[in-house]
Amino acid sequence: MNFLKIDGVRFRQGEWRLEVDLEAKRGECIALIGPSGAGKSTLLSLIAGFEQPDQGMIFVGEERIDTRVPARRPVTMMFQENNLFNHLTLYQNIALGCHPGLKLTDEDRELVEMAMSATRLGALQSRKPADVSGGERQRAALARCLCQRRPLLLLDEPFTGLDPQLRVEMHELVDELRKTHALTVIVVSHLPHEIAKIADSLAFMLGGKILKTGPTDAMLSRPENPELSQYLQFTPAG
């Protein structure tokens, strides 16, 4: 059964248009691939509520969410910039996912501890962002997403600035958390062969449209779409 359904969504920005239909099952990881300007990040913004579609509907489960403000959607989004507050400790930054004023209940504190343990940050909870590595800051941002307890996780190339080995480790962590917490994940990537290690399916976008979707292995090994085939020729192999 589909968990996320993007039904006839249309969005216009000047002369540029996005026209998308997409479905994802609960617990599935779909990677949006394609060149810059294809509409990948815009699609995530429409799901999250930072942009509003001109037409169409977005459902999570049985509920229509495109009419809700971002804070009322069962969605959390992680950006390339980790958006941590430098004057707060990692623990406090993560706890913001539970309460923006850091007024934590005992249940909230247990959730923060769980999220820090799951992202292997327990020993760093009293440190501030400037005192830890880039990978550790991204893990803290991911832990904050977990604390929001929302079933749909959107990742807009959050690990692009990390070195290749750290990216692999972060992808493995996302995959582990997805399976443990039954998260549905939509991730934007310019590295299809790399993201293939965790993505169940790929959706190839070009010019504001999804031209081809399918299982990851088939999309990479037998790209029947000529535009997809050309795109893959110019991306690094895994």
KOLKOLKOL-853773 format. One line per 10 residues: their letters; for each residue y, z, x of C-alpha. Coordinates in Angstrom, 1 decimal, always signed. Example, Ala and Ser with C-alpha at 12.3 -4.5 7.8 and 13.67 -1.06 7.14 Angstrom:
<rs>
as) -4.5/+7.8/+12.3 ~ -1.1/+7.1/+13.7;
</rs>
This chain:
<rs>
mnflkidgvr) +0.0/+0.0/+0.0 ~ +3.5/-0.9/+1.3 ~ +5.7/+2.0/+2.3 ~ +8.8/+0.1/+3.1 ~ +9.8/-2.9/+1.1 ~ +12.9/-5.0/+1.8 ~ +13.2/-7.3/-1.2 ~ +15.6/-10.3/-1.1 ~ +18.2/-8.5/+1.0 ~ +21.3/-10.7/+1.7;
frqgewrlev) +24.2/-9.7/+3.9 ~ +27.2/-11.6/+5.0 ~ +29.6/-10.9/+7.8 ~ +32.2/-13.7/+8.1 ~ +30.3/-17.0/+8.4 ~ +27.2/-15.2/+9.6 ~ +24.5/-14.5/+7.0 ~ +21.3/-12.4/+7.0 ~ +18.5/-13.1/+4.5 ~ +15.4/-10.9/+4.9;
dleakrgeci) +12.2/-9.9/+3.1 ~ +9.9/-7.5/+4.9 ~ +7.2/-5.0/+4.1 ~ +5.6/-2.2/+6.2 ~ +2.6/+0.0/+5.5 ~ +2.8/+3.8/+5.9 ~ +2.2/+4.7/+9.5 ~ +2.7/+1.2/+10.7 ~ +4.9/+0.2/+13.7 ~ +6.7/-3.1/+13.4;
aligpsgagk) +8.7/-4.5/+16.2 ~ +11.7/-6.8/+15.5 ~ +12.0/-9.3/+18.2 ~ +14.3/-12.3/+18.9 ~ +17.4/-13.3/+20.8 ~ +20.7/-11.4/+20.7 ~ +22.6/-12.1/+17.5 ~ +19.4/-12.7/+15.5 ~ +20.2/-9.8/+13.1 ~ +17.7/-7.2/+14.3;
stllsliagf) +20.2/-4.3/+14.7 ~ +22.0/-5.3/+11.5 ~ +18.7/-5.1/+9.6 ~ +18.2/-1.5/+10.9 ~ +21.8/-0.7/+9.8 ~ +21.1/-2.0/+6.3 ~ +17.9/+0.2/+6.0 ~ +19.7/+3.2/+7.4 ~ +22.7/+2.7/+5.1 ~ +25.4/+2.0/+7.7;
eqpdqgmifv) +25.9/-1.4/+6.2 ~ +25.4/-2.3/+2.5 ~ +23.6/-5.4/+1.4 ~ +25.4/-7.9/-0.8 ~ +22.2/-8.6/-2.7 ~ +18.6/-7.3/-2.8 ~ +16.9/-4.0/-2.8 ~ +15.3/-1.6/-0.3 ~ +12.4/+0.7/-1.2 ~ +10.7/+3.5/+0.6;
geeridtrvp) +7.6/+4.4/-1.3 ~ +8.5/+4.1/-5.0 ~ +12.1/+5.0/-4.5 ~ +15.0/+2.6/-4.2 ~ +17.2/+3.7/-1.3 ~ +19.9/+1.0/-0.8 ~ +22.1/+2.7/-3.4 ~ +22.1/+6.0/-1.5 ~ +24.4/+7.2/+1.2 ~ +22.8/+7.4/+4.7;
arrpvtmmfq) +22.4/+11.2/+4.6 ~ +20.3/+10.9/+1.4 ~ +17.9/+8.3/+2.7 ~ +14.4/+9.3/+4.1 ~ +15.3/+7.5/+7.3 ~ +16.3/+8.6/+10.8 ~ +17.7/+6.3/+13.4 ~ +17.7/+6.5/+17.2 ~ +20.2/+4.4/+19.2 ~ +20.4/+3.3/+22.8;
ennlfnhltl) +23.1/+5.9/+23.3 ~ +21.4/+9.3/+22.8 ~ +24.5/+10.8/+21.1 ~ +23.8/+14.3/+22.6 ~ +26.6/+16.8/+22.8 ~ +27.3/+17.7/+26.4 ~ +28.6/+21.2/+25.6 ~ +25.4/+22.2/+23.8 ~ +22.0/+23.0/+25.2 ~ +19.0/+20.7/+24.6;
yqnialgchp) +17.7/+23.3/+22.1 ~ +21.0/+23.2/+20.2 ~ +21.2/+19.5/+20.3 ~ +17.7/+19.2/+18.8 ~ +18.4/+21.9/+16.3 ~ +21.2/+19.8/+14.9 ~ +18.5/+17.8/+13.2 ~ +17.7/+20.8/+11.1 ~ +21.3/+21.9/+10.3 ~ +24.6/+20.4/+11.4;
glkltdedre) +26.1/+23.9/+11.7 ~ +23.1/+25.3/+13.6 ~ +22.5/+27.9/+10.8 ~ +18.8/+28.0/+11.3 ~ +16.1/+29.6/+9.2 ~ +12.9/+30.9/+10.8 ~ +11.2/+27.8/+9.5 ~ +13.9/+25.7/+11.2 ~ +13.3/+27.5/+14.5 ~ +9.6/+26.9/+14.3;
lvemamsatr) +10.3/+23.2/+13.7 ~ +12.6/+23.0/+16.7 ~ +10.0/+24.6/+18.9 ~ +7.3/+22.2/+17.6 ~ +9.6/+19.2/+18.3 ~ +10.4/+20.4/+21.8 ~ +6.7/+21.0/+22.5 ~ +5.7/+17.6/+21.1 ~ +8.3/+15.9/+23.4 ~ +7.4/+18.1/+26.3;
lgalqsrkpa) +10.8/+19.7/+26.6 ~ +9.9/+23.4/+26.1 ~ +10.8/+24.4/+29.7 ~ +14.2/+22.7/+29.4 ~ +15.6/+24.2/+26.2 ~ +18.4/+26.1/+27.9 ~ +19.7/+23.2/+29.9 ~ +22.5/+20.9/+29.0 ~ +22.3/+17.1/+28.8 ~ +24.1/+16.6/+32.1;
dvsggerqra) +21.5/+18.7/+33.9 ~ +18.5/+16.6/+32.9 ~ +17.3/+13.1/+33.5 ~ +17.9/+10.1/+31.3 ~ +14.3/+10.1/+30.1 ~ +14.6/+13.8/+29.2 ~ +17.8/+13.1/+27.3 ~ +16.1/+10.4/+25.3 ~ +13.2/+12.7/+24.6 ~ +15.7/+15.3/+23.2;
alarclcqrr) +17.2/+12.6/+20.9 ~ +13.7/+11.8/+19.7 ~ +12.9/+15.5/+19.1 ~ +16.1/+15.7/+17.0 ~ +14.8/+12.8/+14.9 ~ +11.6/+14.8/+14.3 ~ +13.5/+17.8/+13.1 ~ +15.0/+15.7/+10.3 ~ +11.5/+15.4/+8.8 ~ +12.0/+11.9/+7.5;
plllldepft) +9.1/+9.5/+7.3 ~ +10.8/+6.3/+8.4 ~ +12.0/+6.1/+12.1 ~ +14.3/+3.3/+13.2 ~ +14.6/+2.7/+16.9 ~ +17.4/+0.4/+18.1 ~ +16.4/-0.3/+21.7 ~ +16.8/+3.4/+22.6 ~ +14.9/+3.1/+25.9 ~ +16.6/-0.1/+27.3;
gldpqlrvem) +18.5/+1.8/+30.0 ~ +15.4/+3.5/+31.4 ~ +13.3/+2.1/+34.3 ~ +10.1/+0.3/+33.3 ~ +7.7/+3.3/+33.9 ~ +9.9/+5.6/+31.9 ~ +10.0/+3.0/+29.1 ~ +6.2/+2.9/+29.0 ~ +6.1/+6.7/+28.8 ~ +8.6/+6.8/+26.0;
helvdelrkt) +6.7/+4.1/+24.1 ~ +3.5/+6.1/+24.5 ~ +5.3/+9.2/+23.2 ~ +6.6/+7.4/+20.2 ~ +3.1/+6.1/+19.4 ~ +1.7/+9.6/+19.8 ~ +4.3/+11.1/+17.5 ~ +3.9/+8.3/+15.0 ~ +0.2/+9.0/+14.6 ~ +0.6/+12.8/+14.6;
haltvivvsh) +3.3/+12.9/+12.0 ~ +2.4/+9.8/+10.0 ~ +5.7/+8.1/+10.7 ~ +6.5/+4.5/+9.8 ~ +8.4/+2.9/+12.8 ~ +10.6/-0.1/+12.9 ~ +11.7/-0.8/+16.5 ~ +14.1/-3.4/+17.9 ~ +13.0/-4.9/+21.3 ~ +13.9/-7.7/+23.6;
lpheiakiad) +10.6/-7.1/+25.5 ~ +7.9/-8.2/+23.1 ~ +5.1/-8.0/+25.7 ~ +6.1/-4.5/+26.5 ~ +6.5/-3.2/+23.0 ~ +3.2/-4.9/+22.0 ~ +1.4/-1.8/+23.4 ~ +2.5/+0.2/+20.4 ~ +3.5/-2.3/+17.7 ~ +0.9/-3.2/+15.1;
slafmlggki) +3.0/-6.2/+14.0 ~ +5.9/-8.3/+15.2 ~ +8.7/-9.9/+13.1 ~ +10.5/-12.7/+14.9 ~ +14.1/-13.0/+13.9 ~ +16.5/-15.9/+14.5 ~ +19.8/-16.8/+12.9 ~ +19.7/-13.9/+10.4 ~ +16.2/-14.7/+9.1 ~ +12.6/-13.6/+9.8;
lktgptdaml) +10.9/-16.8/+10.8 ~ +7.4/-15.4/+11.4 ~ +5.6/-12.1/+11.0 ~ +2.0/-11.2/+11.9 ~ -0.3/-9.0/+14.0 ~ +1.0/-8.4/+17.5 ~ -1.9/-10.0/+19.4 ~ -1.9/-13.2/+17.3 ~ +1.9/-13.5/+17.5 ~ +1.9/-13.3/+21.3;
srpenpelsq) -1.3/-15.3/+22.1 ~ -1.1/-18.0/+19.4 ~ +2.6/-18.4/+18.5 ~ +2.4/-21.2/+15.9 ~ +6.1/-21.1/+15.2 ~ +7.9/-23.4/+17.7 ~ +11.0/-21.3/+18.0 ~ +8.9/-18.2/+18.6 ~ +6.9/-20.1/+21.3 ~ +10.1/-21.1/+23.0;
ylqftpag) +11.5/-17.6/+22.8 ~ +8.4/-16.0/+24.4 ~ +8.6/-18.5/+27.3 ~ +11.9/-16.8/+28.4 ~ +10.8/-13.2/+28.0 ~ +9.1/-11.1/+30.7 ~ +5.3/-11.0/+30.4 ~ +3.6/-7.6/+30.1;
</rs>
